[in-house]
Amino acid sequence: MNYLKQFTIILFVSFLGELLHIIVPLPIPASVYGLILMLLALCFGVLRLEQVKETADFLIEIMPVMFIPAAVGLLESWSALQPIFVPVVIITILTTVIVMGVTGQVTQFMIRKGKEGKKK
């Protein structure tokens, strides 16, 4: 029953993200609005991490399964993708390396900031 309550909270925040997407005329996906709302709710104490943690952990564990439909879609559109395959692979590799580098730098920055905050 705890999972159902937590999942309902996550769905409600996602729904608010959908509403915000309709109201605000920016080219930002509704899921990003939902993530921002969830972050703000957690940061400002509207929600406690314990209220969504177990279900969020479960959703993160099964996330790779969610990529299967996208991969099948790519396989079905191979004829359209084939002429631009090499540039797509190069762009994918470059952006992956850039994202990994930026993520590593941000993580190191946050760890350093956390250690400096504990020293004070």
C-alpha distances in whole Angstrom, upper triangle without the diagonal:
4,5,5,6,9,10,11,13,14,15,17,19,20,21,23,25,26,27,29,30,32,33,35,37,37,37,33,30,27,25,27,27,23,24,26,24,21,24,26,22,22,25,26,23,21,18,18,17,14,12,13,14,12,11,15,16,14,16,19,19,19,22,25,24,24,27,28,29,31,33,34,35,37,39,39,41,43,47,46,45,48,50,48,47,49,48,44,44,46,44,41,42,44,41,39,41,41,38,37,40,39,36,37,40,37,35,38,39,35,36,39,38,36,38,41,38,38,42,42
4,5,5,6,9,10,11,13,14,15,17,18,20,21,23,24,26,27,29,31,32,33,36,35,35,32,29,26,23,25,25,21,21,24,22,18,21,22,19,18,22,23,20,18,15,14,13,11,9,9,11,9,9,12,13,12,14,17,18,18,20,24,23,23,27,28,29,31,33,34,35,37,38,39,41,43,46,45,44,47,49,47,46,47,47,43,43,44,42,39,40,42,39,36,39,39,35,35,37,36,33,34,36,34,32,35,35,32,32,36,35,32,35,37,35,34,38,39
4,5,5,6,8,10,10,12,14,15,16,18,20,21,22,24,26,27,29,30,31,34,33,32,29,26,23,21,23,23,19,19,22,20,17,20,22,19,18,22,23,20,19,15,15,13,11,10,8,9,7,6,9,11,9,11,14,14,15,17,20,19,19,23,24,25,27,29,30,31,33,35,35,37,39,42,42,40,43,46,44,42,44,43,39,39,41,39,36,37,39,35,33,36,36,32,32,35,34,30,32,34,32,30,33,34,31,31,35,34,31,34,37,35,34,38,39
4,5,5,6,9,10,10,12,14,15,16,18,20,21,22,24,25,27,28,30,32,32,32,28,25,22,20,23,22,19,19,22,20,17,20,22,19,19,23,24,21,19,16,16,16,14,11,10,12,10,8,12,14,12,13,16,17,16,18,21,20,20,24,25,25,27,29,30,31,33,35,35,37,39,42,41,40,43,46,44,43,45,44,40,40,42,40,37,39,40,37,35,38,38,34,34,37,36,32,34,37,34,32,36,36,33,34,37,36,34,37,39,37,37,41,41
4,5,5,6,9,10,11,13,14,15,17,19,20,21,23,24,26,27,28,31,31,31,28,25,22,20,22,21,18,18,20,18,15,18,20,16,16,20,20,18,16,13,13,13,12,8,8,11,11,9,12,14,14,14,17,19,19,20,24,23,22,26,27,27,29,31,32,33,35,37,38,39,41,44,43,42,45,48,46,44,46,45,41,42,43,41,38,40,41,37,36,38,38,34,34,37,35,32,34,36,33,32,35,35,32,33,36,35,32,35,37,35,35,39,39
4,5,5,6,9,10,11,12,14,16,17,19,20,21,23,25,26,27,30,29,29,25,23,20,17,19,19,15,15,18,16,13,15,17,14,14,17,18,16,14,11,11,10,9,6,5,8,8,6,8,11,11,11,14,16,16,17,21,21,20,23,25,26,27,29,30,31,33,35,36,37,39,42,41,40,43,45,43,41,43,42,38,38,40,38,35,36,37,34,32,35,34,30,31,33,31,28,30,32,29,28,31,31,28,29,32,31,29,32,34,32,32,36,36
4,5,5,6,8,10,10,12,14,15,16,18,20,21,23,24,25,28,27,27,24,21,18,15,18,18,14,14,17,15,13,16,18,15,15,19,20,18,16,13,14,13,12,10,7,10,9,6,8,11,10,9,13,14,14,15,19,18,17,20,22,22,24,26,27,28,30,32,32,34,36,39,38,37,40,42,40,39,41,40,36,36,38,36,33,34,36,32,31,33,33,29,30,33,31,28,30,32,29,28,32,32,29,30,34,33,31,34,36,34,34,38,38
4,5,5,6,9,10,10,12,14,15,16,18,20,21,22,24,27,27,27,23,21,17,16,18,17,14,15,17,15,13,17,18,15,16,19,20,18,15,13,15,14,14,10,9,13,13,10,11,15,14,13,16,18,18,18,22,21,19,23,25,24,26,28,29,29,32,34,34,35,38,41,39,38,42,44,42,41,43,42,38,38,40,38,35,37,38,34,33,36,35,32,32,35,33,30,33,35,32,31,34,34,31,33,36,34,32,36,38,35,36,40,40
4,5,5,6,9,10,11,12,14,15,17,18,20,21,22,25,25,25,22,20,16,15,16,15,11,13,14,12,10,13,14,11,12,16,16,14,12,9,11,12,12,8,7,11,12,10,11,14,14,13,16,18,18,18,22,22,20,24,26,26,26,29,31,31,33,35,36,36,39,42,40,39,42,44,42,41,43,41,38,38,40,37,34,36,37,33,32,35,34,30,31,33,31,28,31,32,29,28,32,31,28,30,33,31,29,33,34,32,33,36,36
4,5,5,6,9,10,11,12,14,15,17,19,20,21,23,23,23,19,17,14,11,13,13,9,10,12,10,8,12,13,11,12,15,16,15,13,11,12,12,12,10,7,10,11,9,8,12,12,10,13,16,16,15,19,19,17,20,23,22,23,26,27,27,29,32,32,33,35,38,37,35,39,41,38,37,39,37,34,34,36,33,31,32,33,29,28,31,30,26,27,30,28,25,28,29,26,25,29,29,26,28,31,30,28,31,33,31,32,36,36
4,5,5,6,9,10,10,12,14,15,17,18,20,22,22,22,19,16,12,11,14,13,9,11,14,12,11,14,16,14,15,18,19,18,16,14,16,15,16,13,11,14,14,11,11,15,14,12,15,17,16,16,20,19,17,20,22,21,22,25,26,26,28,31,31,31,34,37,35,34,38,40,37,37,39,37,34,35,36,33,31,33,34,30,29,32,32,28,29,32,30,27,30,32,29,28,32,32,29,31,34,33,31,35,37,34,35,39,39
4,5,5,6,9,10,10,12,14,15,16,18,21,21,22,19,16,13,12,14,12,9,12,13,11,10,14,14,12,14,17,17,17,13,12,15,16,16,13,12,15,16,14,14,17,17,15,18,21,20,19,23,23,20,23,25,25,25,28,29,29,31,34,34,34,37,40,38,37,40,42,40,39,41,40,36,37,39,36,33,36,36,32,32,34,33,30,31,34,31,29,32,33,30,30,33,33,30,32,35,33,32,35,37,34,35,39,39
4,5,5,6,9,10,10,12,14,15,16,19,19,19,16,14,11,10,11,9,6,8,10,7,6,10,11,9,11,14,15,14,12,11,14,14,16,13,11,14,16,14,13,16,17,15,17,20,20,18,22,22,20,22,25,24,24,28,29,28,30,33,33,33,36,39,37,36,39,41,38,38,39,37,34,35,36,33,31,33,33,30,29,32,30,27,28,30,28,26,29,30,26,26,30,29,26,29,32,30,29,32,33,31,32,36,36
4,5,5,6,9,10,10,13,14,15,17,17,17,14,11,8,7,9,8,5,8,10,8,8,12,13,12,14,17,18,18,15,14,17,16,18,15,13,16,17,14,13,16,17,14,16,19,18,16,20,20,17,19,22,21,21,24,26,25,27,30,30,30,32,35,33,32,36,37,35,34,36,34,31,32,33,30,28,31,31,27,27,30,29,25,27,29,27,25,28,29,26,26,30,30,27,29,32,31,30,34,35,33,34,38,38
4,5,5,6,9,10,11,12,14,17,17,17,15,12,9,9,12,10,7,11,13,10,11,15,15,14,17,19,19,20,16,16,19,19,20,17,16,19,20,17,16,20,20,17,19,22,21,19,23,22,19,22,24,23,23,26,27,26,28,31,31,31,34,36,34,34,37,39,37,36,38,37,33,35,36,33,31,34,34,30,30,33,32,28,30,33,30,28,32,33,30,30,34,33,30,33,36,34,33,37,38,36,37,41,41
4,5,5,6,9,10,10,12,15,15,16,14,12,9,10,11,8,7,10,11,8,10,13,13,12,15,17,17,17,14,14,18,18,20,17,16,19,21,18,17,21,22,19,21,24,23,22,25,25,22,24,27,25,25,29,30,29,31,34,34,33,36,38,36,35,39,40,38,38,40,37,34,36,37,34,32,34,34,30,31,33,31,28,30,32,30,28,31,32,28,29,33,32,29,32,34,32,32,35,36,34,36,39,39
4,5,5,6,9,10,10,13,13,13,10,9,5,6,7,5,4,8,8,7,9,12,12,12,15,17,17,18,16,16,19,19,21,19,17,19,21,19,17,20,21,18,19,23,22,20,23,23,20,22,25,23,23,26,28,26,28,31,31,30,33,35,33,32,36,37,34,34,36,34,31,32,33,30,28,31,31,27,27,30,28,25,27,29,26,25,28,29,26,27,30,29,27,30,32,30,30,34,35,33,35,38,38
4,5,5,6,9,10,12,12,13,11,8,5,7,9,7,7,11,12,11,13,16,16,16,19,21,21,22,19,19,22,22,24,21,19,22,23,20,19,22,22,19,21,24,23,20,23,23,20,21,24,22,22,25,26,24,26,30,29,29,32,34,31,31,35,36,33,34,36,33,30,32,33,30,29,32,31,28,28,31,30,27,29,31,29,27,31,32,29,30,33,32,30,33,36,34,34,37,38,37,39,42,41
4,5,5,6,9,11,13,14,12,11,8,11,12,9,9,13,13,12,14,17,16,16,19,21,21,22,19,19,23,23,25,22,21,24,26,23,22,25,25,22,24,27,26,24,27,27,23,25,28,26,25,29,30,28,30,33,33,32,35,37,34,34,38,39,36,37,39,37,34,35,37,33,32,35,34,31,31,34,32,29,32,34,31,30,33,34,31,32,35,34,32,35,37,35,35,39,40,37,40,43,42
4,5,5,6,9,10,12,10,10,7,10,10,7,8,12,11,10,13,15,14,15,18,19,19,21,18,19,22,23,25,23,21,24,26,23,22,25,26,23,24,28,27,24,27,28,24,26,28,27,26,29,31,29,30,34,33,32,35,37,34,34,38,38,36,36,38,35,32,34,35,32,31,33,33,29,30,32,30,27,30,32,29,28,31,31,28,29,33,31,29,33,35,33,33,36,37,35,37,40,40
4,6,5,7,8,8,7,7,5,9,9,7,9,12,12,12,15,16,16,17,20,21,22,23,21,21,25,25,27,25,23,25,27,24,22,26,26,23,24,27,26,23,26,26,22,23,26,24,23,27,28,26,27,31,30,29,32,34,31,30,34,35,32,33,35,32,29,31,32,29,28,31,30,27,28,30,28,26,29,30,27,27,30,31,28,29,33,31,30,33,35,33,34,37,38,36,39,42,41
4,6,7,9,10,10,10,8,12,13,11,12,16,15,15,18,20,19,20,23,24,24,26,23,24,27,27,30,27,25,28,30,27,25,29,29,25,27,30,29,26,29,28,25,26,28,26,25,29,30,27,29,32,31,30,33,35,32,32,36,36,34,35,37,34,32,34,35,31,31,34,33,30,31,34,32,29,32,34,31,30,34,34,32,33,37,35,34,37,39,37,37,41,41,40,42,45,45
4,6,9,12,12,12,11,14,14,11,13,16,15,14,18,20,18,19,23,23,23,25,22,23,27,28,30,27,26,29,31,28,27,30,31,28,29,32,31,29,31,31,28,29,32,29,28,32,33,31,32,36,35,34,37,38,35,35,39,39,37,38,39,37,34,36,37,33,33,36,35,31,33,35,33,30,33,35,32,31,35,35,32,33,37,35,33,37,39,36,37,41,41,39,41,44,43
4,6,9,9,11,10,13,13,10,13,15,14,14,17,18,17,19,22,22,22,25,22,24,27,27,30,28,26,29,31,29,27,30,31,27,28,32,31,28,31,31,28,28,31,29,28,31,33,30,31,35,34,33,36,37,34,33,37,37,35,36,37,34,32,34,35,31,30,33,32,29,30,33,30,28,31,32,29,29,32,32,29,31,34,32,31,34,36,34,35,38,38,37,39,42,41
4,7,8,11,11,15,14,12,15,18,16,17,20,21,20,22,25,25,26,28,26,27,30,30,33,31,29,31,34,31,29,32,33,29,29,33,32,29,31,32,28,28,31,29,27,30,32,29,30,33,33,31,34,35,31,31,35,35,32,34,35,32,30,33,33,29,29,32,31,28,30,32,29,27,31,32,29,29,33,32,30,32,35,33,32,36,38,36,37,40,40,39,42,44,43
4,5,9,10,13,11,11,14,16,14,16,19,19,19,21,24,24,24,27,25,26,29,29,32,30,28,30,32,30,27,30,31,27,27,31,30,27,29,30,26,26,29,27,25,28,30,27,28,31,31,29,32,33,30,29,33,32,30,31,32,29,27,29,30,26,26,29,27,24,26,28,26,24,27,28,25,26,29,29,26,29,32,30,29,33,34,33,34,37,37,36,39,42,41
4,7,9,12,11,11,14,15,15,17,19,20,20,23,25,25,26,28,27,27,30,29,32,30,28,29,31,29,26,29,29,26,26,29,28,25,26,27,23,23,26,24,22,25,26,24,24,28,28,26,28,29,26,25,29,29,26,27,29,25,23,26,26,22,22,26,24,21,23,26,23,21,25,26,23,24,28,28,25,28,31,30,29,32,34,33,34,37,38,37,39,42,42
4,6,8,7,7,11,12,11,13,16,16,17,19,21,21,23,25,24,24,26,25,28,27,24,26,28,25,22,25,26,22,22,26,25,21,23,24,21,21,24,22,20,23,25,23,23,27,27,26,28,30,27,26,29,30,27,27,29,26,23,25,26,22,22,24,23,20,21,24,22,19,23,24,21,21,25,25,23,25,28,27,26,29,31,30,31,34,35,34,36,39,39
4,5,5,7,9,10,11,13,15,16,17,19,20,21,23,25,23,23,25,24,27,25,22,24,25,22,20,23,23,19,19,23,22,18,20,21,17,18,21,19,17,21,22,20,21,25,25,24,26,28,25,24,28,29,26,26,28,26,23,25,26,22,21,24,24,20,21,24,22,19,22,24,22,21,25,26,23,25,28,28,27,30,32,31,31,35,35,34,37,40,40
4,5,5,6,9,10,11,12,14,15,16,18,20,21,22,20,20,22,22,24,22,20,22,23,20,18,21,22,18,19,22,21,18,21,21,18,19,21,20,19,22,24,22,23,27,27,26,28,31,28,27,31,32,29,29,31,29,26,28,29,25,24,27,27,23,24,27,25,22,25,27,24,23,27,27,25,26,30,29,27,30,33,31,31,35,36,34,36,40,39
4,5,5,6,9,10,10,12,14,15,16,18,20,21,19,18,20,19,22,20,17,18,20,17,15,18,18,15,15,18,18,15,17,18,15,16,19,18,17,20,22,21,22,25,26,25,28,30,28,27,30,31,29,28,30,28,25,26,27,24,22,25,25,21,21,24,23,20,22,24,22,20,24,25,22,23,27,26,25,27,30,29,29,32,33,32,34,37,37
4,5,5,6,9,10,10,12,14,15,16,18,20,19,18,20,19,22,20,18,19,21,19,16,19,20,16,16,20,19,16,19,20,17,18,21,20,19,22,24,23,23,27,28,27,29,31,29,27,31,32,29,29,30,27,24,26,26,23,21,24,23,20,20,22,21,17,20,22,19,18,22,22,19,21,24,23,22,25,27,26,26,30,31,29,31,35,35
4,5,5,6,9,10,11,12,14,15,16,18,16,16,19,19,22,20,18,19,22,20,17,20,21,18,18,22,22,19,22,23,20,21,24,23,22,25,27,26,27,30,31,30,32,34,32,30,34,35,32,32,33,31,28,29,30,26,25,27,27,23,24,26,24,21,23,25,22,21,24,25,22,23,26,25,23,26,29,27,27,31,31,30,32,35,35
4,5,5,6,9,10,10,12,14,15,16,14,14,16,16,18,16,14,16,18,16,14,17,18,15,16,19,19,17,20,21,18,20,23,22,21,25,27,25,27,30,30,30,32,35,33,31,35,36,33,33,34,32,29,30,31,28,26,28,28,24,24,27,25,22,24,26,23,21,25,25,22,23,26,26,23,26,29,27,27,30,31,29,31,35,35
4,5,5,6,9,10,11,12,14,15,14,13,15,14,17,16,13,14,17,15,12,15,17,14,14,18,18,15,19,20,17,19,22,22,21,24,26,25,26,30,30,30,32,35,33,31,34,36,33,32,33,31,28,29,29,26,24,26,26,22,22,24,22,19,21,23,20,18,21,22,19,19,23,22,20,22,25,23,23,27,28,26,28,31,31
4,5,5,6,9,10,10,12,14,13,13,15,15,18,17,15,16,19,18,15,18,20,17,17,21,22,19,22,24,21,22,26,26,24,27,30,28,29,33,33,33,35,37,35,33,36,37,34,34,35,32,30,30,31,27,26,28,27,23,23,25,23,20,22,23,20,18,21,22,18,19,22,21,19,22,24,22,22,26,26,25,27,30,30
4,5,5,6,9,10,10,12,10,11,13,14,17,15,14,16,19,17,15,18,20,18,18,22,22,20,24,25,22,24,27,27,26,29,31,30,31,35,35,35,37,40,37,36,39,40,37,37,38,36,33,34,34,31,29,31,30,27,27,29,27,23,25,27,23,22,25,25,21,22,25,24,21,24,27,24,24,28,28,26,28,31,31
4,5,5,6,9,10,11,9,8,10,10,13,12,10,12,15,14,11,15,17,15,15,19,20,18,22,23,21,23,26,26,25,28,30,30,31,34,35,35,37,40,37,36,39,41,38,37,38,36,33,33,34,31,29,30,30,27,26,28,26,23,24,26,23,21,23,24,20,20,24,23,20,22,25,23,22,26,27,25,26,30,30
4,5,5,6,9,10,10,9,11,10,14,13,12,13,16,16,13,15,18,16,16,20,21,19,22,24,22,24,27,28,27,29,32,31,32,35,36,36,38,40,38,36,40,41,38,37,37,35,32,33,33,30,28,29,29,25,24,26,24,21,22,23,20,18,21,21,17,17,21,19,16,19,22,19,19,22,23,21,23,26,26
4,5,5,6,8,8,9,11,12,15,14,14,15,19,18,16,19,21,20,20,23,24,23,26,28,25,27,31,31,30,32,35,34,35,38,39,39,41,43,41,39,42,43,40,40,40,38,35,36,36,33,31,32,31,28,28,29,27,24,25,26,23,21,23,23,19,20,23,21,18,21,23,20,20,24,24,22,24,27,26
4,6,5,6,5,5,8,10,13,11,11,13,17,16,15,18,20,19,19,23,24,23,26,27,25,28,31,31,30,33,35,35,36,39,40,40,42,45,42,41,44,45,42,42,43,40,37,38,38,35,33,35,34,30,30,32,30,26,27,29,26,23,26,26,22,22,25,24,21,23,25,23,21,25,26,23,25,28,27
4,6,5,6,5,6,7,10,10,10,11,15,15,13,15,18,18,17,21,22,21,25,27,25,27,30,31,30,33,35,35,36,39,40,40,42,45,43,41,44,45,42,41,42,40,37,37,38,35,33,34,33,30,29,30,28,25,26,27,24,21,24,24,20,20,22,21,18,20,22,20,18,22,23,20,21,25,25
4,6,8,8,9,10,13,13,13,14,18,18,16,18,21,21,20,23,25,24,27,29,28,29,33,33,32,35,37,37,38,41,42,42,43,46,44,42,45,46,43,42,43,40,38,38,38,35,33,34,33,30,29,30,28,25,25,26,23,21,23,22,19,18,21,19,16,18,20,17,16,20,20,17,19,23,22
4,6,8,9,11,14,14,15,16,20,20,19,21,24,23,23,26,28,27,30,32,30,32,35,36,35,38,40,39,40,43,45,44,46,49,47,45,48,49,46,45,46,43,41,41,41,38,36,37,36,33,32,33,31,28,29,30,26,24,26,26,22,22,24,22,19,22,23,20,19,23,23,20,21,24,23
4,5,6,9,11,11,13,14,18,18,17,20,22,22,22,25,27,26,30,31,30,32,35,36,35,38,40,40,41,44,45,45,47,50,48,46,49,51,47,47,47,45,42,43,43,40,38,39,38,35,34,35,33,30,30,31,28,26,28,28,24,23,26,24,21,23,25,22,20,23,24,21,22,25,24
4,7,10,12,10,12,14,18,18,17,20,22,21,22,25,27,26,29,31,29,31,34,34,34,37,39,39,40,43,44,44,46,49,47,45,48,50,47,46,47,45,42,42,43,40,38,39,39,35,34,36,34,31,32,33,30,27,30,30,26,26,28,27,24,25,28,25,23,27,27,24,25,29,28
4,7,8,7,8,11,14,14,13,16,18,18,19,22,23,23,26,28,26,29,32,32,32,35,37,37,38,41,42,42,44,47,45,43,47,48,45,44,45,44,40,41,41,38,36,37,37,34,33,34,33,29,30,31,29,26,28,29,25,24,27,26,23,24,27,24,23,26,27,24,25,29,28
4,5,5,8,9,12,13,13,15,17,18,18,21,23,23,26,27,26,29,32,33,33,35,37,38,39,41,43,43,45,48,46,44,47,49,46,45,46,44,41,41,42,39,36,37,37,34,32,34,33,29,29,31,28,25,27,28,24,23,26,25,21,22,25,23,21,24,25,22,23,26,26
4,5,6,6,9,11,10,11,14,15,15,17,19,19,23,24,24,26,29,30,30,32,35,35,36,39,40,41,42,46,44,42,45,47,44,42,43,42,38,38,39,36,34,34,35,31,30,31,30,26,26,28,26,23,24,25,22,20,23,23,19,20,23,22,19,22,24,22,22,25,26
4,6,5,8,10,10,11,13,15,16,17,20,20,24,25,24,27,30,31,32,33,36,36,38,40,41,42,44,47,46,44,47,49,46,44,45,44,41,40,41,39,36,37,37,34,32,34,33,29,29,31,29,26,27,28,25,23,26,26,23,23,26,25,22,25,27,24,24,28,28
4,6,8,9,10,12,13,14,16,18,19,20,24,24,24,27,29,30,31,33,35,35,37,39,40,41,43,46,45,43,46,48,45,44,45,44,41,40,42,39,36,37,38,34,33,35,34,30,30,32,30,27,29,30,27,25,28,28,25,26,29,27,24,27,29,27,27,31,31
4,6,6,6,9,10,11,12,14,16,16,20,21,20,23,25,26,27,29,31,31,33,35,36,37,39,42,41,39,42,44,42,40,42,40,37,37,38,36,33,34,34,31,29,31,31,27,27,30,28,24,26,28,25,23,27,27,23,24,28,26,24,27,29,27,27,31,31
4,6,5,6,9,10,10,12,14,15,19,20,19,22,25,26,27,28,31,31,33,35,36,37,39,42,41,39,42,44,41,39,41,40,36,36,37,35,32,32,33,30,28,30,29,26,25,28,26,23,24,26,23,21,24,25,21,22,25,24,22,25,27,25,25,29,30
4,5,5,6,9,10,11,13,14,18,18,19,21,24,25,26,28,30,31,32,34,35,37,38,42,41,39,42,44,42,40,41,40,37,36,38,36,32,33,34,31,29,31,31,27,27,29,28,25,26,28,26,24,27,28,24,25,28,28,25,28,30,28,28,32,33
4,5,5,6,9,10,11,12,16,16,16,19,21,22,23,25,27,28,29,31,32,34,36,39,38,36,39,42,39,38,39,38,35,34,36,34,31,32,33,30,28,30,30,27,26,29,28,25,26,29,26,24,28,29,26,26,30,29,27,30,32,30,30,34,35
4,5,5,6,9,10,10,14,15,14,17,20,21,22,23,26,26,28,30,31,32,34,37,36,34,37,39,37,35,36,35,32,31,33,31,28,29,30,27,25,27,27,23,23,26,24,21,23,25,23,21,24,25,22,23,27,26,24,27,29,28,28,32,33
4,6,5,6,9,10,13,14,15,17,19,21,22,23,26,27,28,30,31,33,34,37,37,34,37,39,37,35,36,35,32,31,32,31,27,28,29,26,24,26,26,23,22,25,24,20,22,24,22,20,23,25,22,22,26,26,23,26,29,27,27,31,32
4,5,5,6,9,12,12,13,16,17,19,21,22,24,25,26,28,30,31,32,36,35,33,36,39,36,34,36,35,32,31,33,31,28,29,30,28,25,27,28,24,24,27,26,23,25,27,25,23,27,28,25,26,29,29,27,30,33,31,31,35,36
4,5,5,6,10,10,10,13,15,16,17,19,21,22,23,25,27,28,30,33,32,30,33,36,33,31,33,32,29,28,30,28,25,26,28,25,23,25,26,22,22,25,25,21,24,26,24,22,26,27,25,26,29,29,27,30,33,32,32,35,37
4,6,5,8,10,10,12,15,17,17,18,21,22,23,25,27,28,29,32,32,29,32,34,32,30,31,30,27,26,28,26,23,24,25,22,20,22,23,19,19,22,21,18,20,23,21,19,23,24,22,23,26,26,25,27,30,29,29,33,34
4,6,7,9,10,12,14,17,18,18,20,22,23,24,27,28,29,33,32,30,32,35,33,30,31,31,28,27,29,27,24,24,26,24,21,23,24,21,20,24,23,20,22,25,23,21,24,26,24,24,28,29,27,29,32,31,31,35,36
4,6,6,7,10,11,14,15,16,17,19,20,22,23,25,26,30,30,28,30,33,31,29,30,30,27,26,28,27,23,24,26,24,21,24,25,22,22,25,25,22,24,27,26,24,27,29,27,27,31,32,30,32,35,35,35,38,40
4,5,5,7,10,12,12,13,16,17,18,20,22,23,24,28,27,25,27,30,28,26,27,27,23,23,25,23,20,21,23,21,18,21,22,19,19,22,22,19,21,24,23,22,25,27,25,26,30,30,29,31,34,33,34,37,39
4,5,6,7,10,11,11,13,15,16,17,19,21,21,25,25,23,25,28,26,23,25,25,21,20,23,22,18,19,22,19,17,20,21,18,18,22,22,20,21,25,24,23,26,28,26,27,31,31,30,33,36,35,36,39,41
4,5,6,8,10,10,12,14,15,16,18,20,21,25,25,23,25,28,26,24,26,26,23,22,25,24,20,22,24,22,20,23,25,22,22,26,26,23,25,28,27,26,30,31,30,31,34,35,34,36,39,38,39,42,44
4,6,7,8,10,11,12,14,16,17,18,20,23,23,21,24,27,25,23,25,25,21,21,24,22,19,21,23,21,19,23,24,21,21,25,25,22,25,28,26,26,29,31,29,30,34,34,33,36,38,38,39,42,43
4,6,5,6,9,10,11,13,14,16,17,20,20,18,20,23,21,19,22,22,18,18,20,19,16,18,20,18,16,20,21,19,19,23,23,21,24,27,26,25,29,30,29,30,34,34,34,36,39,38,39,42,44
4,5,5,6,9,10,11,12,14,15,19,19,18,20,23,22,20,22,23,19,19,22,21,18,20,23,21,19,23,24,22,22,26,26,25,27,30,29,29,32,34,33,34,37,38,37,40,42,42,43,46,47
4,5,5,6,9,10,10,12,14,18,17,16,19,22,21,19,22,23,19,19,23,22,19,21,24,22,21,24,26,23,24,28,28,26,29,32,31,31,34,36,35,36,39,39,39,42,44,44,45,48,49
4,5,5,6,9,10,11,12,16,15,14,17,19,18,16,19,19,15,16,19,18,15,18,20,18,18,21,22,20,22,25,25,24,27,29,29,29,32,33,33,34,37,38,37,40,42,42,43,46,48
4,5,5,6,9,10,11,14,14,13,15,18,17,15,17,18,14,14,18,17,14,17,20,18,17,21,22,21,22,25,26,24,27,30,29,29,32,34,34,35,38,39,38,41,43,43,44,47,49
4,5,5,6,9,10,13,14,13,15,18,18,16,19,20,17,17,21,20,18,20,23,22,21,24,26,24,25,29,29,28,31,33,33,33,36,38,37,38,42,42,42,44,47,47,48,51,52
4,5,5,6,9,12,11,11,14,17,16,15,18,19,15,17,20,19,17,20,23,21,21,24,25,24,26,29,29,28,31,33,33,33,36,38,37,39,42,42,42,45,47,47,48,51,52
4,5,5,6,10,9,8,10,13,13,11,15,15,12,13,17,16,14,17,20,19,18,22,23,22,24,27,27,27,29,32,32,32,35,36,36,38,41,41,42,44,46,46,48,50,52
4,5,5,9,10,9,10,14,14,12,16,17,14,15,18,18,16,19,22,21,21,24,26,25,26,29,30,29,32,34,34,35,37,39,39,40,43,44,44,47,49,49,50,53,55
4,6,8,9,10,11,15,15,14,18,19,16,17,21,21,19,22,25,24,24,27,28,27,29,32,33,32,35,37,37,37,40,42,42,43,46,47,47,49,51,51,53,55,57
4,5,6,6,9,11,12,12,15,16,14,15,19,18,17,20,23,22,22,26,27,26,28,31,31,31,34,36,36,37,39,41,41,43,45,46,46,49,51,51,52,55,56
4,5,5,6,9,10,9,13,14,12,13,17,17,16,19,21,21,22,25,26,26,27,30,31,31,33,36,36,37,39,41,41,43,45,46,47,49,51,51,53,55,57
4,6,5,8,10,10,14,15,14,16,19,19,19,21,24,24,24,27,29,29,30,33,34,34,36,38,39,40,42,44,44,46,48,49,50,52,54,54,56,58,60
4,6,7,8,9,13,13,12,14,17,17,17,20,22,22,23,26,27,27,29,31,32,32,35,36,37,38,41,42,42,44,46,47,48,50,52,52,54,56,58
4,6,6,6,10,10,9,11,14,14,14,16,18,18,19,22,23,23,25,28,28,29,31,33,34,35,37,39,39,41,43,44,45,47,49,49,51,53,55
4,6,5,8,10,10,11,14,15,15,17,19,20,21,23,25,25,27,29,30,31,33,35,36,37,39,40,41,43,45,46,47,49,51,52,53,55,57
4,6,8,9,10,12,14,15,16,18,19,20,22,24,25,26,28,30,31,32,34,35,36,38,40,41,42,44,46,47,48,50,51,52,54,56,58
4,6,6,6,9,10,11,12,14,16,17,18,20,21,22,24,26,27,28,30,32,33,34,36,37,38,40,42,43,44,46,48,49,51,53,54
4,6,5,6,9,10,10,12,14,15,16,18,20,21,22,24,26,27,28,30,31,32,34,36,37,39,40,42,43,45,46,47,49,51,53
4,5,5,6,9,10,11,12,14,15,17,18,20,21,23,24,26,27,29,30,31,33,35,36,37,39,41,42,44,45,46,48,50,52
4,5,5,6,8,10,10,12,14,15,16,18,20,21,22,24,26,27,28,30,32,33,34,36,37,39,40,42,43,44,46,48,50
4,5,5,6,9,10,10,12,14,15,16,18,20,21,22,24,26,26,28,30,31,32,34,36,37,38,40,42,43,44,46,48
4,5,5,6,9,10,10,12,14,15,16,18,20,21,22,24,26,27,29,30,31,33,35,36,37,39,41,42,43,45,47
4,5,5,6,9,10,11,12,14,15,17,18,20,21,23,24,26,27,29,30,32,33,35,36,38,39,41,42,44,46
4,6,5,6,8,10,10,12,14,15,16,18,20,21,22,24,26,27,28,30,31,33,34,36,37,38,40,42,44
4,6,5,6,9,10,10,12,14,15,16,18,20,21,22,24,26,27,28,30,31,32,34,36,37,39,41,42
4,6,5,6,9,10,11,12,14,15,17,18,20,21,23,24,26,27,29,30,31,33,35,36,38,39,41
4,5,5,6,9,10,11,12,14,15,17,18,20,21,23,24,26,27,29,30,32,33,35,36,38,40
4,5,5,6,8,10,10,12,14,15,16,18,20,21,22,24,26,27,28,30,31,32,34,36,38
4,5,5,6,9,10,10,12,14,15,16,18,20,21,22,24,26,27,28,30,31,33,35,37
4,6,5,6,9,10,11,12,14,15,16,18,20,21,23,24,26,27,29,30,32,33,35
4,5,5,6,8,10,11,12,14,15,16,18,20,21,22,24,26,27,28,30,32,33
4,5,5,6,8,10,10,12,14,15,16,18,20,21,22,24,26,27,28,30,32
4,6,5,6,9,10,10,12,14,15,16,18,20,21,22,24,26,27,29,31
4,5,5,6,9,10,11,12,14,15,17,18,20,21,23,24,26,27,29
4,5,5,6,8,10,10,12,14,15,16,18,20,21,22,24,26,27
4,5,5,6,9,10,10,12,14,15,16,18,20,21,23,25,26
4,6,5,6,9,10,10,12,14,15,17,18,20,21,23,25
4,5,5,6,9,10,11,12,14,15,16,18,20,21,23
4,5,5,6,9,10,10,12,14,15,16,18,20,22
4,5,5,6,9,10,10,12,14,15,17,19,20
4,5,5,6,9,10,11,12,14,16,17,19
4,5,5,6,9,10,11,12,14,16,17
4,5,5,6,9,10,10,12,14,16
4,5,5,6,9,10,11,13,15
4,5,5,6,9,10,11,13
4,5,5,6,9,10,11
4,5,5,6,9,10
4,5,5,6,9
4,5,5,7
4,6,6
4,6
4
